[in-house]
Amino acid sequence: MSKTEEIKTLFNEYVMPTYSPKLVLEKGRGTKVWDTDGKVYLDFTAGISVNNVGHCHPRVVDAIQRQAADLMHVSNHHYTENQARLAWRLSRLSLDGKVFFCNSGAEANEGLIKLARLWGHESEKFEVISMTGSFHGRTLATLAATGQEKVQEGFEPMPEGFYPADFNDLDCVRAMITDNTVAVLVEAIQGEGGVVPAEEAFFKGIRELCDEHNLLMLCDEVQCGMGRTGSWFGYQAYGVTPDAISVAKALGSGYPIGAVVAGPKLADVFSPGKHASTFGGNPLACAAGLATLDVIEDEDLVAKASRSGAKFQAALEELVGRYEHVSGVRGRGLMLGLVLDQDAVEVTDCLRDMGLLTLPTAGNVIRLLPPLNVKDGELEEAIEMIDEALEIWHDDLNAAAEAVAEAAGTLAEALVEDTAEGGGESDEAIEEEAEEAVGVTDED
Ligand SMILES: Cc1ncc(COP(=O)(O)O)c(C=O)c1O
């Protein structure tokens, strides 16, 4: 048995099947990853917006190795230098307030929700208006905040107090405000929802509504933060300031870390005992975070995401004009979605076989999230592969359409003959034959 087969067998037997992995990956450098058979791929998923500085950036690796040799973990009952410094830097880059550290995006959003509820507690405000199409995590509260019923199915009853309003519909948000509403939770660009940016008037309008009704504006920056969209955080493109944001994914370049960053209004709402996390902000995670910020700053990756994103977007838009079943490009910076008029999996599977990792999302969108320091040549290589995969896909679609037309013709002829002969095969039998002819089976 090959190493690849051995790992897959063990994995499938002992790891709960919450994903359907295909490749066994064992090494990464920059934009590239290698599988156990030595095949190289361009990773245009960046581990779902985690490897913003590329895989195994030497400065992040070095910071983790050095910190691991000194002090990996002590409890939060003690001060540690890295946590203090990372909190200071995150705060300066965003809301000029205070930070709570945790370990993941869902946990950061839980923190955000708890912070809002505590702030509104005395006035009995606890309801959170979230958005349809949003994604906030897989814990129960963040699942309830997530505006996609399919991820909630089977886990009901959902915790109460979460109400999804239609994304990009300010009137809908306004209509959902009650005396118990405490906050509006929104992503600047919905990643899992299909790379859908918030419209400017909508995002600004939320801030105004929050000010008008004394509500908190909370932004989930887990996927669109850390430079990905061409600003440090997605909200900054709109010129509005939320009351608090959640950050995770790219903050540790792959070392798990999450954070709630609150502006001055919420900076001192949590008091000792009100919220906690054993690992949150430990010296190792914060060393990864500090090194990540250093790399993004020193390599000017926020501006680079904007420049490379514009180039990449223009090249993708050319493909839209060339292929009938490609309907558009959405997003900002290096958070882009190529929108198809049908399911994207066939194309993303084909791209993987060709050596380009992408993410199908919201059914018909190919999500493209390369590292922010992706090279121009890699962007060009990716465009060539996408072009080729779209061509193969269109050929397949045309062949399938021709086969269906041919089968329909045969079916019609058979029906005419059948009627003339006054009986014979049933319509169902003829239909089955036609479907067989184009390769449609019950399993499809
Ligand atoms: C916008 C957003 N929020 C929260 C999460 C949850 O993050 P995690 O998987 O680290 O819990 C994700 C994950 O994809 C996300 O995209």
The ligand as an SDF file (V2000), in Angstrom:
LIG
                    3D

 16 16  0  0  0  0  0  0  0  0999 V2000
  -16.6520   34.8310    8.0170 C   0  0  0  0  0  0  0  0  0  0  0  0
  -16.3290   33.6440    8.8800 C   0  0  0  0  0  0  0  0  0  0  0  0
  -16.5940   33.6970   10.1920 N   0  0  0  0  0  0  0  0  0  0  0  0
  -16.3240   32.6710   11.0080 C   0  0  0  0  0  0  0  0  0  0  0  0
  -15.7740   31.5100   10.5300 C   0  0  0  0  0  0  0  0  0  0  0  0
  -15.4870   30.3760   11.4550 C   0  0  0  0  0  0  0  0  0  0  0  0
  -14.1190   30.2890   11.6720 O   0  0  0  0  0  0  0  0  0  0  0  0
  -13.4890   28.9600   12.3290 P   0  0  0  0  0  0  0  0  0  0  0  0
  -13.6560   27.8800   11.3180 O   0  0  0  0  0  0  0  0  0  0  0  0
  -12.0570   29.3320   12.5820 O   0  0  0  0  0  0  0  0  0  0  0  0
  -14.2330   28.6820   13.5690 O   0  0  0  0  0  0  0  0  0  0  0  0
  -15.4670   31.4070    9.1700 C   0  0  0  0  0  0  0  0  0  0  0  0
  -14.9020   30.1670    8.6240 C   0  0  0  0  0  0  0  0  0  0  0  0
  -14.8720   29.9160    7.4480 O   0  0  0  0  0  0  0  0  0  0  0  0
  -15.7620   32.4930    8.3160 C   0  0  0  0  0  0  0  0  0  0  0  0
  -15.4920   32.4510    7.0140 O   0  0  0  0  0  0  0  0  0  0  0  0
  1  2  1  0
  2  3  1  0
  2 15  2  0
  3  4  2  0
  4  5  1  0
  5  6  1  0
  5 12  2  0
  6  7  1  0
  7  8  1  0
  8  9  2  0
  8 10  1  0
  8 11  1  0
 12 13  1  0
 12 15  1  0
 13 14  2  0
 15 16  1  0
M  END
$$$$
